[in-house]
Amino acid sequence: MTGWRCGWTIAPKELTSAFNTIQGQTTSNITSITQKAALAAVSGAQDSVVVMLNEYRQRRDSIHQWLTANPGIRCVMPGGAFYLFPDISGLLSPDGLKTSAESAQALLEKEFVVVTPGEGFDAPGDLRISYATSMEQLREGATRILRFAESLAHHKGGILNVASVASFVPGPGMAVYHATKAYILSFSQALHRELAPRGIRVTALCPGPVETEFQARAGIPQGYFPRLLARSAERVAREGYDGLMRGRRVVVPGSDNKVAALLPRLLPRGLMLKMVSAFVRRHQS
């Protein structure tokens, strides 16, 4: 019951007993008037419940639509309660607001909007927003939040360059391809550092094999790359975008590909050349 601080559980006897033990040491009993209100809520007419369910659904859908109009704000549609947890990591940057806690404080100071930072809920990068208020207040709050978000994005942007795990290894038999991808990786890392003071993110996306038509068009036979390393194009794109929004310098999708990218740093260069050459010859024969 909103504002009454009253609720109950339906659970096995053993679990309820544990609840009672914990609650008995951490909270006091609810007031008598709250108990009366709870009794009236469950035993009285339920017409108002349907009305409020519809009202909260409209509020939820509206505030969700308004906020997610900004590409830097992502949010899962909640299935209950009256809170949104928008992910604002796309608005954070190393040279600006770095955390959702800093963003919540800045939003209060600049737009006089109160939200709760996600750090308190083990959700850094998120904000908690209550929609237990009128549509007019929600519309005004959303307008201010979006204005605040636009101010953070002013003179900022992002560059996502597509390299490859081939960037990390020499490529006998595919020398030009590997060298080109290595250039993209090096170029992107330099730009990441160079453009950071201007608020521009630069990320190098280094996927392994991607499930597209590339291999067929390039004349690469099916099964040339280990199936274990393959990722869908959608997944690779999502991980690359998330990495860009979080200000990461390099993104290598998939733990297997991360290991493949790490090997050249651990093994002698000559040994890597022999391994790649043997791999290419085996699949070209």
JOBEL-V158276 format. One record per residue. N is the residue number from 1. SS is DSSP state (A for helix, B for strand, O for the rest). PHI is phi in whole degrees, 0 to 359 (NA if undefined). OMEGA is omega in degrees with one decimal (NA if undefined). Layout:
n | ss | phi | omega
N | SS | PHI | OMEGA
N | SS | PHI | OMEGA
This chain:
n | ss | phi | omega
1 | O | NA | -174.3
2 | O | 303 | 175.8
3 | O | 84 | -177.0
4 | O | 270 | -178.2
5 | O | 54 | -178.4
6 | O | 225 | 177.4
7 | O | 198 | -179.8
8 | O | 208 | 179.1
9 | O | 238 | 170.3
10 | O | 240 | -171.4
11 | O | 207 | 175.1
12 | O | 303 | -175.3
13 | A | 302 | -177.8
14 | A | 297 | -179.8
15 | A | 292 | 178.2
16 | A | 297 | 177.3
17 | A | 299 | 177.4
18 | A | 294 | 176.3
19 | A | 302 | -177.7
20 | A | 298 | 179.9
21 | A | 297 | -179.3
22 | A | 293 | -176.3
23 | A | 295 | -178.9
24 | A | 296 | -178.8
25 | A | 257 | -174.1
26 | A | 237 | -177.9
27 | O | 226 | 174.7
28 | O | 261 | -179.2
29 | O | 291 | 176.4
30 | O | 289 | -175.3
31 | O | 291 | -178.6
32 | A | 297 | -178.3
33 | A | 290 | 176.1
34 | A | 293 | 177.4
35 | A | 298 | 177.3
36 | A | 296 | 180.0
37 | A | 295 | 179.2
38 | A | 296 | 178.5
39 | A | 297 | 178.1
40 | A | 296 | -177.9
41 | A | 294 | -175.6
42 | A | 268 | -177.3
43 | A | 253 | -178.1
44 | O | 273 | 179.3
45 | O | 298 | -175.7
46 | O | 256 | -179.0
47 | A | 301 | -177.9
48 | A | 293 | 179.6
49 | A | 296 | 179.0
50 | A | 297 | 179.4
51 | A | 300 | -177.8
52 | A | 288 | 175.1
53 | A | 301 | 178.7
54 | A | 295 | 179.9
55 | A | 294 | 179.9
56 | A | 292 | 177.2
57 | A | 296 | 179.3
58 | A | 294 | 178.6
59 | A | 298 | -179.3
60 | A | 300 | -177.1
61 | A | 297 | -176.6
62 | A | 289 | -177.8
63 | A | 294 | 177.0
64 | A | 295 | -179.9
65 | A | 295 | -178.4
66 | A | 297 | -174.7
67 | A | 290 | -176.6
68 | O | 284 | 172.4
69 | O | 294 | 175.1
70 | O | 273 | -176.1
71 | O | 296 | 178.6
72 | O | 276 | -178.9
73 | O | 242 | 177.6
74 | B | 241 | -174.4
75 | O | 204 | 173.3
76 | O | 281 | 178.6
77 | O | 290 | -178.1
78 | O | 289 | -179.8
79 | O | 263 | -179.8
80 | O | 197 | -178.0
81 | O | 58 | -179.3
82 | O | 217 | 178.9
83 | B | 231 | 166.8
84 | B | 252 | 174.2
85 | O | 237 | 179.8
86 | O | 293 | 176.4
87 | B | 270 | -177.9
88 | O | 253 | -178.4
89 | A | 301 | 177.7
90 | A | 291 | 178.3
91 | A | 261 | -178.0
92 | O | 275 | 179.1
93 | O | 204 | -178.8
94 | O | 299 | -177.1
95 | O | 259 | 179.9
96 | O | 232 | 174.9
97 | O | 285 | -172.4
98 | O | 265 | -175.2
99 | O | 225 | 176.3
100 | A | 291 | 176.7
101 | A | 296 | 176.7
102 | A | 296 | -179.5
103 | A | 294 | 179.4
104 | A | 298 | 178.8
105 | A | 293 | 179.8
106 | A | 294 | 178.4
107 | A | 297 | 177.8
108 | A | 295 | -175.8
109 | A | 287 | -174.8
110 | A | 267 | -174.2
111 | A | 241 | 179.1
112 | O | 58 | 176.7
113 | O | 248 | -178.2
114 | O | 260 | 173.3
115 | O | 226 | 180.0
116 | B | 251 | 179.8
117 | B | 293 | -175.2
118 | A | 289 | -179.2
119 | A | 304 | 179.9
120 | A | 290 | -179.8
121 | A | 242 | -177.7
122 | O | 58 | 179.6
123 | O | 226 | 179.2
124 | O | 299 | -176.4
125 | O | 96 | -179.9
126 | B | 250 | 170.1
127 | B | 235 | 173.1
128 | B | 256 | -178.5
129 | B | 235 | 177.4
130 | B | 270 | 174.3
131 | O | 249 | 175.6
132 | O | 274 | 177.9
133 | O | 206 | -174.5
134 | O | 286 | 177.8
135 | A | 297 | 179.4
136 | A | 296 | 178.8
137 | A | 293 | 178.5
138 | A | 295 | 179.6
139 | A | 297 | 179.5
140 | A | 293 | 178.8
141 | A | 297 | 179.1
142 | A | 296 | 178.7
143 | A | 300 | -179.0
144 | A | 289 | 178.9
145 | A | 296 | 179.5
146 | A | 294 | 177.3
147 | A | 296 | 177.5
148 | A | 297 | 179.6
149 | A | 297 | 178.7
150 | A | 296 | 179.6
151 | A | 293 | 177.8
152 | A | 288 | -176.7
153 | A | 276 | -176.9
154 | O | 298 | -178.6
155 | O | 61 | 178.5
156 | O | 233 | 179.4
157 | B | 184 | -178.9
158 | B | 208 | 177.3
159 | B | 233 | 177.9
160 | B | 246 | 179.1
161 | B | 263 | -178.0
162 | B | 265 | 174.0
163 | O | 255 | -177.8
164 | O | 187 | 171.1
165 | A | 296 | 175.0
166 | A | 296 | 178.2
167 | A | 298 | -171.4
168 | A | 268 | -174.5
169 | O | 231 | 172.3
170 | O | 290 | -173.4
171 | O | 229 | 174.3
172 | O | 303 | -175.9
173 | O | 95 | 175.9
174 | O | 221 | -170.4
175 | A | 300 | -177.2
176 | A | 294 | -180.0
177 | A | 299 | -178.3
178 | A | 297 | -179.1
179 | A | 294 | 178.5
180 | A | 297 | -179.5
181 | A | 293 | 176.9
182 | A | 296 | 176.7
183 | A | 297 | -179.2
184 | A | 299 | 179.3
185 | A | 297 | -179.1
186 | A | 296 | 179.5
187 | A | 299 | -178.2
188 | A | 292 | 178.7
189 | A | 295 | 177.8
190 | A | 293 | 178.7
191 | A | 295 | 178.2
192 | A | 306 | 179.2
193 | A | 285 | -173.4
194 | A | 292 | -174.3
195 | A | 266 | -178.5
196 | A | 303 | 179.4
197 | A | 299 | 178.6
198 | A | 268 | 179.7
199 | O | 79 | -179.6
200 | B | 257 | 178.4
201 | B | 277 | 173.9
202 | B | 226 | -178.7
203 | B | 229 | 173.2
204 | B | 261 | 177.7
205 | B | 267 | -174.8
206 | O | 239 | -179.8
207 | O | 279 | 167.7
208 | O | 274 | 177.7
209 | O | 300 | 179.7
210 | B | 245 | -176.0
211 | B | 283 | 177.0
212 | O | 225 | 178.8
213 | O | 272 | -173.8
214 | A | 301 | -176.0
215 | A | 300 | -178.7
216 | A | 295 | -178.3
217 | A | 290 | 179.5
218 | O | 272 | 179.3
219 | O | 76 | 178.9
220 | O | 273 | -176.1
221 | O | 294 | 178.1
222 | O | 297 | -178.6
223 | O | 87 | -179.9
224 | O | 298 | 179.1
225 | O | 261 | 176.6
226 | O | 301 | -178.4
227 | A | 300 | -177.8
228 | A | 299 | -176.9
229 | A | 274 | -173.1
230 | O | 287 | 176.0
231 | B | 224 | 177.3
232 | B | 289 | 179.3
233 | A | 298 | -179.4
234 | A | 296 | -179.3
235 | A | 294 | 179.3
236 | A | 297 | 179.9
237 | A | 297 | -179.3
238 | A | 295 | -179.7
239 | A | 295 | 177.6
240 | A | 295 | 179.7
241 | A | 295 | 178.9
242 | A | 300 | 178.7
243 | A | 297 | 177.6
244 | A | 297 | -178.5
245 | A | 295 | 179.8
246 | O | 269 | 175.9
247 | O | 77 | 180.0
248 | O | 283 | -178.1
249 | O | 283 | -178.0
250 | B | 224 | 176.4
251 | B | 235 | 175.4
252 | O | 242 | -176.6
253 | O | 291 | 174.8
254 | O | 92 | -178.8
255 | A | 296 | 179.6
256 | A | 296 | 178.5
257 | A | 290 | 176.1
258 | A | 298 | 177.1
259 | A | 296 | 179.4
260 | A | 298 | 179.4
261 | A | 286 | -178.0
262 | A | 279 | -175.1
263 | A | 306 | -178.6
264 | A | 300 | 178.6
265 | A | 279 | -175.9
266 | A | 260 | -175.5
267 | O | 259 | 175.9
268 | O | 301 | -177.2
269 | A | 300 | -179.4
270 | A | 297 | 179.0
271 | A | 294 | 178.1
272 | A | 297 | 178.1
273 | A | 300 | 179.3
274 | A | 295 | -178.8
275 | A | 296 | -179.2
276 | A | 293 | 178.9
277 | A | 299 | 179.4
278 | A | 295 | 179.2
279 | A | 297 | -179.1
280 | A | 296 | -178.9
281 | A | 297 | -178.0
282 | A | 297 | -177.5
283 | A | 271 | 177.5
284 | A | 269 | -178.3
285 | O | 277 | NA
